[in-house]
Amino acid sequence: MKRWCKRLAYQQMVLTVLGIQRYRLRTGRLPAQLSELVPEYLAALPHDFMDGKALRYRLRPGDGDFLLYSVGEDGKDDGGDPVPQADKKSYRQIWDGRDAVWPSAATADDAKLAVGTRKHD
């Protein structure tokens, strides 16, 4: 059952991102909330099958991007926290995080941090 819910939640995320990007192309901006996508870009608010509520969405201040996420396997909303769950050794897929966060481009600060923490051979 959990596997099925994860697939449906991911499908909802994909459709939502497509709606967000179509909205951005048409209006030149991101929607402030997902309800702006209904009914022109999405038939209904996207469903998070992990807790039965709508997917979570908010604009990220300062970088012109957005945060879209599911509450993940534990059904607990951690505010869009992609940090790996305690029982996961690394982050390999979105379901490994505390919340299942839609990937976005790294910020300049993220890139600097990744270069600074990378092990050199």
C-alpha positions in Angstrom: 0.0 0.0 0.0 2.8 2.4 0.9 4.5 1.9 -2.5 1.2 2.6 -4.3 0.7 5.8 -2.2 4.3 7.0 -3.0 3.7 6.5 -6.7 0.4 8.4 -6.7 1.9 11.2 -4.6 4.9 11.4 -7.0 2.5 11.5 -10.0 0.7 14.4 -8.4 4.0 16.2 -7.8 4.9 15.8 -11.5 1.6 17.1 -12.7 1.8 20.0 -10.3 5.2 21.0 -11.5 4.0 20.9 -15.0 1.1 23.1 -14.1 3.4 25.5 -12.2 5.8 25.8 -15.1 3.0 26.3 -17.6 1.6 29.0 -15.3 5.1 30.6 -15.1 5.5 30.6 -18.9 2.1 32.2 -19.4 2.2 34.8 -16.6 5.9 35.4 -16.1 5.7 34.6 -12.4 5.1 31.6 -10.1 1.7 31.1 -8.5 1.5 32.4 -4.9 -0.5 29.3 -4.0 -1.6 26.1 -5.8 -5.2 27.1 -6.0 -4.2 29.6 -8.7 -3.6 26.6 -11.0 -7.2 25.3 -10.7 -8.9 24.7 -13.1 -6.9 26.1 -16.0 -3.7 24.1 -15.3 -4.9 21.4 -12.9 -8.3 19.9 -12.5 -8.1 20.0 -8.7 -5.6 20.8 -6.0 -2.9 18.1 -6.0 -3.5 15.3 -3.5 -0.8 14.1 -1.1 -1.6 10.4 -0.8 0.8 10.1 2.2 -1.6 12.0 4.5 -4.7 12.6 2.5 -4.3 16.4 2.4 -3.1 18.7 -0.5 0.6 18.7 -1.5 2.5 21.5 0.3 3.7 24.4 -1.7 5.3 27.8 -1.0 7.5 30.3 -2.7 11.1 30.4 -1.6 12.1 33.9 -0.6 15.1 35.3 -2.3 15.8 32.8 -5.1 12.6 33.1 -7.2 11.9 29.4 -6.9 9.4 27.3 -5.1 9.2 24.4 -2.6 6.8 21.6 -3.4 6.6 18.5 -1.2 4.8 15.6 0.2 4.9 14.8 3.9 6.7 11.6 3.1 6.5 8.0 4.5 5.9 9.0 8.1 2.9 11.2 7.2 4.4 14.0 9.4 4.8 17.5 7.9 8.4 18.6 8.6 8.1 21.8 6.7 9.7 20.5 3.5 12.8 19.1 5.2 14.8 16.9 2.7 17.3 15.8 5.3 17.6 12.0 5.3 15.5 10.2 7.8 17.3 8.7 10.8 17.1 5.2 9.3 18.6 6.2 6.0 22.3 6.4 5.5 22.2 8.7 2.5 19.8 10.7 0.3 19.3 8.7 -2.9 15.7 9.5 -3.8 13.1 12.0 -2.6 11.4 9.4 -0.3 14.6 9.2 1.8 14.1 12.6 3.2 12.0 13.5 6.2 9.6 15.1 3.7 9.6 14.1 0.0 10.7 17.4 -1.6 10.6 18.1 -5.3 14.1 18.7 -6.6 15.2 22.2 -7.5 18.3 23.7 -8.8 21.1 24.2 -6.3 21.6 27.8 -5.2 25.1 29.3 -5.4 25.5 28.8 -1.7 24.5 25.1 -2.0 27.0 24.7 -4.8 29.8 26.2 -2.7 28.9 24.0 0.2 28.9 20.9 -2.0 32.4 21.7 -3.4 33.7 22.5 0.1 32.5 19.2 1.6 33.5 17.0 -1.4 36.2 14.5 -0.7 39.2 14.8 -2.9 41.1 11.7 -4.2 
